[in-house]
Amino acid sequence: MLTVALIFAFFCFGLGLLVTLWRIVKGPGSADRILALDTMVINVIAMILLYGIWKGSHVYFEAALLIALVGFVSTVAYCRFILRGDIIE
């Protein structure tokens, strides 16, 4: 039963990745693209966590945490670049 739920969740998050990729390509503005990239990072984190549950390994949870930290910092840096034109003042 757990395998079926994991396969369904992989499918749903994979579909979410495709939709956010479409928003990155067709986004009317840079704010939409930033939100799509942030959503894509969240979907990738979820897929890594699902894979960690499937394999039963704790290493994937640590990798997801590192990707979450990098995703947050990159989103903040990109937003600062868009708003101010400079990341470091």
C-alpha positions in Angstrom: 0.0 0.0 0.0 2.9 2.4 0.8 4.4 1.7 -2.6 1.2 2.7 -4.4 1.0 5.9 -2.4 4.6 6.7 -3.1 4.2 6.2 -6.8 1.1 8.4 -6.8 3.0 11.1 -4.9 5.9 10.9 -7.3 3.5 11.3 -10.2 1.8 14.3 -8.6 5.0 16.1 -7.8 6.4 15.3 -11.2 3.4 16.9 -12.7 3.9 19.9 -10.4 7.5 20.2 -11.7 6.2 20.2 -15.3 3.6 22.9 -14.5 6.2 25.1 -12.8 8.6 24.6 -15.7 5.9 25.9 -18.0 5.4 28.9 -15.7 9.1 29.6 -15.9 9.1 29.6 -19.7 5.8 31.4 -20.2 5.9 33.7 -17.1 4.8 37.2 -18.0 7.2 38.8 -15.4 10.2 38.1 -13.4 8.2 37.8 -10.2 6.3 34.9 -11.7 9.5 33.3 -12.7 10.9 33.7 -9.1 7.8 32.2 -7.6 8.0 29.3 -10.1 11.6 28.6 -9.3 10.8 28.6 -5.6 7.9 26.2 -6.1 10.2 24.0 -8.2 12.7 23.8 -5.3 9.9 22.8 -3.0 8.7 20.1 -5.4 12.3 18.8 -5.7 12.6 18.7 -2.0 9.4 16.7 -1.7 10.5 14.2 -4.4 13.8 13.7 -2.5 12.0 13.1 0.7 9.7 10.6 -1.0 12.7 8.8 -2.4 14.2 8.7 1.0 11.1 7.2 2.4 11.1 4.6 -0.4 14.7 3.7 0.2 14.5 3.9 4.0 17.7 6.0 4.2 18.2 9.1 6.3 20.8 10.6 4.0 18.1 11.9 1.6 16.5 13.9 4.4 19.8 15.7 5.1 20.2 16.4 1.4 16.6 17.8 1.3 17.5 20.1 4.1 20.6 21.4 2.4 18.6 22.0 -0.9 16.0 23.9 1.1 18.6 26.2 2.6 20.2 26.8 -0.8 16.8 27.4 -2.4 15.8 29.9 0.2 19.1 31.8 -0.1 19.0 31.8 -3.9 15.4 33.1 -3.9 16.2 35.9 -1.5 19.3 36.8 -3.5 17.4 36.8 -6.8 14.7 39.0 -5.4 17.2 41.5 -4.0 18.9 41.6 -7.4 15.6 42.2 -9.2 14.5 44.9 -6.7 17.8 46.8 -6.2 20.1 45.7 -9.0 22.7 44.6 -6.5 22.9 41.7 -4.1 25.6 42.9 -1.8 25.4 46.5 -0.7 
